[in-house]
Amino acid sequence: MQVSVSRRALFTGRMAGPVDTPIRPPWSMPEPTFLDACTQCAQCQDVCPEDIIRRGGGGFPEINFLDGACTFCGDCAQVCEPGAIVAAHIYQALPWDRVAQLDATCLSQNGVMCRVCGDRCDARAIRFQLAVGGVAHPIIDASACTGCGACVAPCPVGAVKIIEVNAQVQMEEPS
């Protein structure tokens, strides 16, 4: 069964602005293929040791980083019988092309001392550069960031988002 992302967005009331593709479990197939293959069995959700896979729109699994970070254990891929999440890719490919990004509400970018995102980043992809006035500004090293989401939940203002690498490039290009 072919599911149109835009049609599903229309029926779920998510048509304001561009359609945001939910974050699927690591090693998921590309979105159209994933939607065709996934049977909404919830086995990936049941085996997730971090309990971050939730039933999203249409019953399809989505990652919720407000519940924790992904450890890339591969359990979700191991149980996915329909092949929406591909276990063969676990040791051959990156889990996804996603990185952390800070929005304008970041406390450090607004002159308030906060380093909680960097403290939670095991990959050390978030570092802070001192600026005039003594407040350090966060810098995200996209090449080191795994997109695990450990920095999302602890942010006191919800300034950290996990986005697709292609979306970051588009946002940084001058208009």
Long-range contacts (C-beta under 8 A, 24 or more apart in sequence): 1-36, 2-32, 2-35, 2-36, 3-35, 3-36, 3-58, 5-31, 5-32, 5-35, 8-57, 8-58, 12-57, 12-58, 14-57, 21-164, 22-56, 22-57, 22-60, 22-62, 22-63, 23-62, 23-63, 23-65, 23-96, 23-98, 23-162, 24-60, 24-61, 24-62, 24-63, 24-84, 24-85, 24-96, 25-53, 25-61, 25-63, 25-76, 25-77, 25-85, 26-70, 26-72, 26-74, 26-76, 26-77, 26-85, 26-95, 26-96, 27-74, 27-76, 27-77, 27-85, 27-86, 27-87, 27-89, 27-90, 27-93, 27-95, 27-96, 28-84, 28-85, 28-86, 28-96, 29-83, 29-84, 29-85, 29-86, 33-84, 34-60, 34-84, 34-85, 35-60, 37-82, 37-83, 37-84, 38-82, 38-84, 39-82, 39-84, 41-81, 41-82, 43-79, 43-80, 43-81, 44-75, 44-76, 44-77, 44-79, 44-80, 44-85, 46-79, 47-75, 47-76, 47-78, 47-79, 48-75, 48-76, 49-73, 49-75, 52-149, 63-149, 65-149, 65-152, 65-153, 65-162, 66-152, 66-153, 67-153, 68-149, 68-150, 68-153, 69-120, 69-148, 69-149, 69-150, 69-152, 69-153, 70-95, 70-147, 70-148, 70-149, 71-148, 72-146, 72-148, 95-146, 95-147, 96-147, 97-147, 97-164, 97-165, 97-166, 98-147, 98-162, 98-163, 98-164, 98-165, 99-125, 99-140, 99-142, 99-145, 99-147, 99-162, 99-163, 99-165, 99-168, 100-125, 100-126, 100-140, 100-145, 100-147, 100-149, 100-151, 100-152, 100-160, 100-161, 100-162, 100-163, 101-140, 101-160, 101-161, 101-162, 101-163, 101-168, 101-171, 102-138, 102-140, 102-159, 102-160, 102-161, 103-159, 103-160, 103-161, 104-159, 105-157, 105-158, 105-159, 106-138, 106-155, 106-157, 106-159, 106-160, 107-156, 107-157, 107-159, 108-135, 108-136, 108-137, 108-138, 109-137, 109-138, 109-159, 111-135, 114-156, 116-151, 116-154, 116-155, 116-156, 117-151, 117-154, 117-155, 117-160, 118-151, 119-154, 120-150, 120-151, 120-154, 121-145, 121-150, 121-151, 122-148, 122-150, 123-148, 126-151, 142-168
